[in-house]
Amino acid sequence: MDAYRFAGGTAVVTGAASGIGEALAVQLAARGSNLVLVDRDEERLDGVADGLRAAHPGLAVDTYVVDLSDDAATAAAAEALAAGHPGTTLLVNNAGVALGGRFDQVSLEEFDWVMAVNFRAVVRLTHAFLPALKSHPGSHLVNVSSVFGIFAPAGQAAYAASKFAVRGFSEALRHELADDRVGLTVVHPGGIRTRIAESARTGSGVPVEEYEQGRRQFAKLLTIPPETAAARIMAAIEDRRPRLLIGWSAKVPDVLVRLMPGTYWRLIARRAGRPAPASV
């Protein structure tokens, strides 16, 4: 496929009120894309949109506030957004949430909250926008997975399940869309410095001391500026890259999983100072 053309197109970005989503919105506007920004945080979202309108008065910048953990609200939003923006040429499914705790420490409701935002919302929005993307050959779709869509650490059963699901969904869909001239990039970020550590939930069965320790360890991993991640995603879109790993914190686990598909957790747990399982 030819390089993706940003200027004059319309890009829909979820999770656009902060982090990678906000950085992508800024860089997309700089390249001449009209924007539809989606988030649940209305105040932050309005601030991002107002700044972009002031900086780029010639572009259309629309916003839509929705809580993607609400399946019914997400379905309605997807239908309304697709109907209102038939000229969409880029969809970036970026919104995501995190949940810490072993599977036996989280409730099924908490687990389902992660799946709703991280996976089912991706499916619903993609399904709604697919006719628009297919009607504009040269369009592109970006689904943000995670390094935890490459390997699955203990204590992240819900998050890893959702991000592995995004990866599998994206890879199958990429093959299906090849003849329609619609590109697809699945993104596996490593430690990006976003608000996900602040907004992450901890399973209701996790002890307080374990919760605090986990949050501190998680925050230490978030070192890559979101602007850097967004720039690499922009380049991947333009070049039609099918898969993007961001940071050594994603690239090293990718290699490790290939080399030690059944036993990588032994090495990772040891490096993290955790006791490795005796039989794994």
C-alpha positions as CSV (number, residue, x, y, z in Angstrom):
1,M,0.0,0.0,0.0
2,D,1.0,3.6,-0.5
3,A,2.0,5.7,2.5
4,Y,-1.0,6.9,4.6
5,R,-1.9,10.5,3.9
6,F,-2.8,12.4,7.1
7,A,-3.8,15.7,5.5
8,G,-7.5,16.1,4.8
9,G,-8.5,12.9,6.5
10,T,-10.6,12.4,9.6
11,A,-9.0,10.5,12.5
12,V,-11.0,9.1,15.4
13,V,-8.9,8.6,18.6
14,T,-10.2,7.0,21.8
15,G,-8.6,7.8,25.2
16,A,-7.7,11.2,23.8
17,A,-7.9,13.2,27.0
18,S,-4.3,12.3,28.1
19,G,-1.3,10.2,27.5
20,I,-0.7,8.6,24.1
21,G,-4.2,9.6,22.8
22,E,-3.6,13.3,23.5
23,A,-0.1,13.2,22.0
24,L,-1.5,11.5,18.9
25,A,-4.2,14.1,18.6
26,V,-1.6,16.9,18.7
27,Q,0.6,15.2,16.1
28,L,-2.3,14.3,13.8
29,A,-3.5,17.9,13.9
30,A,0.0,19.0,13.0
31,R,-0.2,16.7,9.9
32,G,-3.5,18.2,8.9
33,S,-6.0,15.6,10.1
34,N,-9.5,16.5,11.2
35,L,-10.2,15.0,14.6
36,V,-12.9,13.1,16.5
37,L,-11.7,12.8,20.1
38,V,-13.3,10.2,22.5
39,D,-12.8,9.9,26.2
40,R,-14.8,9.6,29.5
41,D,-13.0,12.6,31.1
42,E,-15.1,15.5,29.8
43,E,-13.0,18.2,31.4
44,R,-9.7,17.0,30.2
45,L,-11.1,16.2,26.8
46,D,-12.5,19.7,26.3
47,G,-9.1,21.1,27.3
48,V,-7.3,19.1,24.7
49,A,-9.9,20.0,22.0
50,D,-9.9,23.7,22.8
51,G,-6.1,23.8,22.6
52,L,-6.1,22.1,19.2
53,R,-8.9,24.3,17.8
54,A,-6.9,27.4,18.8
55,A,-3.7,26.0,17.3
56,H,-5.4,24.7,14.1
57,P,-8.5,26.9,13.3
58,G,-8.8,25.3,9.9
59,L,-9.4,21.8,11.2
60,A,-12.6,20.2,12.5
61,V,-12.1,19.0,16.1
62,D,-15.1,17.2,17.5
63,T,-15.5,15.5,20.9
64,Y,-17.6,12.6,22.3
65,V,-17.8,11.7,26.0
66,V,-18.5,8.1,26.8
67,D,-17.5,5.5,29.4
68,L,-16.3,2.5,27.4
69,S,-16.8,0.2,30.3
70,D,-20.6,0.6,29.7
71,D,-21.4,-1.8,26.8
72,A,-24.7,-0.2,25.9
73,A,-23.2,3.3,26.0
74,T,-20.3,2.1,23.9
75,A,-22.6,0.5,21.3
76,A,-24.6,3.7,21.1
77,A,-21.5,5.8,20.8
78,A,-20.0,3.6,18.1
79,E,-23.2,3.9,16.0
80,A,-23.5,7.6,16.5
81,L,-19.8,8.3,15.7
82,A,-19.8,6.2,12.6
83,A,-23.0,7.8,11.3
84,G,-21.8,11.3,12.1
85,H,-18.3,10.8,10.5
86,P,-18.6,8.7,7.3
87,G,-15.4,10.3,6.0
88,T,-13.3,8.7,8.7
89,T,-10.0,7.4,7.2
90,L,-8.2,6.5,10.5
91,L,-9.4,4.9,13.7
92,V,-7.1,4.6,16.7
93,N,-8.4,2.3,19.4
94,N,-6.2,3.6,22.2
95,A,-8.3,3.8,25.4
96,G,-7.4,1.3,28.0
97,V,-7.5,0.5,31.8
98,A,-5.5,-1.7,34.1
99,L,-6.3,-4.0,37.0
100,G,-3.8,-5.4,39.4
101,G,-4.2,-8.7,41.3
102,R,-4.0,-12.4,40.9
103,F,-7.1,-14.0,39.3
104,D,-8.2,-15.3,42.7
105,Q,-8.0,-11.7,44.1
106,V,-10.2,-10.0,41.6
107,S,-14.0,-10.3,41.2
108,L,-15.6,-11.3,37.9
109,E,-17.1,-7.9,37.7
110,E,-13.6,-6.3,38.0
111,F,-12.3,-8.7,35.3
112,D,-15.2,-7.9,33.0
113,W,-14.6,-4.1,33.5
114,V,-11.1,-4.6,31.9
115,M,-12.4,-6.7,29.1
116,A,-15.2,-4.2,28.3
117,V,-12.8,-1.2,27.9
118,N,-9.7,-2.9,26.5
119,F,-11.3,-5.4,24.1
120,R,-15.1,-5.2,23.6
121,A,-15.0,-1.5,23.0
122,V,-12.3,-2.1,20.4
123,V,-14.5,-4.7,18.7
124,R,-17.6,-2.5,18.7
125,L,-15.9,0.7,17.4
126,T,-14.0,-1.2,14.7
127,H,-17.2,-3.0,13.6
128,A,-19.1,0.3,13.4
129,F,-16.4,2.1,11.5
130,L,-15.4,-0.7,9.1
131,P,-17.8,0.3,6.3
132,A,-16.4,3.9,6.4
133,L,-12.8,2.7,6.3
134,K,-13.5,0.2,3.5
135,S,-15.2,2.9,1.5
136,H,-12.0,4.9,1.5
137,P,-9.2,2.7,0.1
138,G,-6.0,3.7,1.8
139,S,-7.6,4.1,5.2
140,H,-5.9,2.7,8.3
141,L,-6.8,1.2,11.7
142,V,-4.6,1.2,14.8
143,N,-5.3,-1.1,17.8
144,V,-3.2,-0.5,20.9
145,S,-2.4,-3.8,22.6
146,S,0.5,-3.9,25.1
147,V,3.7,-5.6,26.0
148,F,1.3,-7.7,28.1
149,G,-0.2,-8.8,24.8
150,I,3.2,-10.5,24.2
151,F,3.8,-12.0,27.6
152,A,1.6,-12.6,30.6
153,P,3.0,-11.8,34.0
154,A,1.5,-13.1,37.3
155,G,-0.9,-10.6,38.7
156,Q,-2.1,-9.4,35.3
157,A,-4.6,-12.1,34.2
158,A,-7.3,-9.6,33.3
159,Y,-5.1,-7.1,31.5
160,A,-3.1,-9.7,29.7
161,A,-6.3,-11.5,28.6
162,S,-7.7,-8.3,27.1
163,K,-4.4,-7.3,25.4
164,F,-3.8,-10.8,23.9
165,A,-7.4,-10.6,22.6
166,V,-6.7,-7.3,20.9
167,R,-3.6,-8.8,19.3
168,G,-5.4,-11.9,18.0
169,F,-8.4,-9.9,16.8
170,S,-6.1,-7.4,15.0
171,E,-4.0,-10.0,13.3
172,A,-7.0,-11.8,11.9
173,L,-8.6,-8.6,10.8
174,R,-5.4,-7.4,9.1
175,H,-5.5,-10.5,6.9
176,E,-9.2,-9.9,6.1
177,L,-8.7,-6.3,5.1
178,A,-5.8,-6.7,2.8
179,D,-7.9,-6.9,-0.3
180,D,-9.9,-3.8,0.8
181,R,-6.7,-1.7,0.9
182,V,-7.2,-0.9,4.6
183,G,-4.0,-1.0,6.6
184,L,-3.9,-2.2,10.2
185,T,-1.2,-1.7,12.9
186,V,-1.3,-3.4,16.2
187,V,0.8,-1.5,18.8
188,H,2.6,-3.1,21.7
189,P,3.9,-0.3,24.0
190,G,6.3,-0.9,26.8
191,G,6.5,1.4,29.7
192,I,4.8,4.6,28.5
193,R,4.5,7.5,31.0
194,T,0.7,7.9,31.0
195,R,-2.0,8.2,33.6
196,I,-2.7,4.5,33.5
197,A,-0.9,4.0,36.8
198,E,-3.1,6.6,38.5
199,S,-6.3,5.2,37.1
200,A,-5.5,1.6,37.5
201,R,-7.7,-0.4,39.8
202,T,-6.6,-3.1,42.2
203,G,-8.6,-6.3,42.8
204,S,-10.9,-6.1,45.8
205,G,-9.0,-9.1,47.3
206,V,-5.6,-7.6,47.2
207,P,-4.1,-6.6,50.6
208,V,-3.3,-2.9,51.1
209,E,0.4,-3.4,51.4
210,E,0.6,-5.5,48.3
211,Y,-1.5,-2.9,46.5
212,E,0.9,-0.1,47.4
213,Q,4.0,-2.1,46.5
214,G,2.5,-3.1,43.1
215,R,1.5,0.5,42.3
216,R,5.0,1.8,43.0
217,Q,6.6,-1.0,40.9
218,F,4.2,-0.3,38.1
219,A,4.9,3.4,38.1
220,K,8.7,2.9,37.9
221,L,8.2,1.0,34.6
222,L,6.5,4.0,32.9
223,T,9.5,5.9,31.5
224,I,8.9,6.6,27.8
225,P,7.2,10.0,27.1
226,P,3.8,9.6,25.4
227,E,5.0,12.1,22.7
228,T,7.7,9.6,21.8
229,A,5.3,6.7,21.6
230,A,2.9,8.8,19.5
231,A,5.6,9.8,17.1
232,R,6.5,6.1,16.5
233,I,2.8,5.2,16.0
234,M,2.5,8.1,13.5
235,A,5.5,6.7,11.6
236,A,4.1,3.2,11.7
237,I,0.7,4.4,10.3
238,E,2.4,6.3,7.5
239,D,4.6,3.3,6.6
240,R,1.7,0.8,7.0
241,R,3.7,-1.3,9.5
242,P,1.6,-4.3,10.7
243,R,3.2,-4.5,14.1
244,L,4.9,-1.9,16.3
245,L,6.9,-2.6,19.5
246,I,7.7,0.6,21.5
247,G,10.7,0.6,23.8
248,W,13.2,-2.1,24.9
249,S,10.6,-3.0,27.6
250,A,8.6,-4.4,24.7
251,K,11.3,-5.6,22.4
252,V,13.3,-7.7,25.0
253,P,10.2,-9.6,26.2
254,D,9.2,-10.3,22.6
255,V,12.6,-12.0,21.9
256,L,12.5,-13.8,25.3
257,V,9.0,-15.3,24.6
258,R,10.2,-16.5,21.2
259,L,13.2,-18.2,22.8
260,M,11.5,-19.5,25.9
261,P,7.8,-19.7,25.2
262,G,7.0,-22.0,28.1
263,T,9.5,-20.9,30.7
264,Y,10.1,-17.2,30.2
265,W,8.5,-16.3,33.5
266,R,11.3,-18.0,35.5
267,L,13.8,-15.5,34.1
268,I,11.5,-12.4,34.4
269,A,10.4,-13.3,37.9
270,R,14.1,-13.7,39.0
271,R,15.1,-10.3,37.5
272,A,12.1,-8.7,39.2
273,G,13.1,-10.2,42.6
274,R,10.1,-12.5,42.8
275,P,10.2,-16.2,43.6
276,A,9.8,-18.2,40.4
277,P,7.4,-21.1,40.4
278,A,9.2,-24.4,41.0
279,S,7.5,-26.3,38.2
280,V,7.0,-23.6,35.5
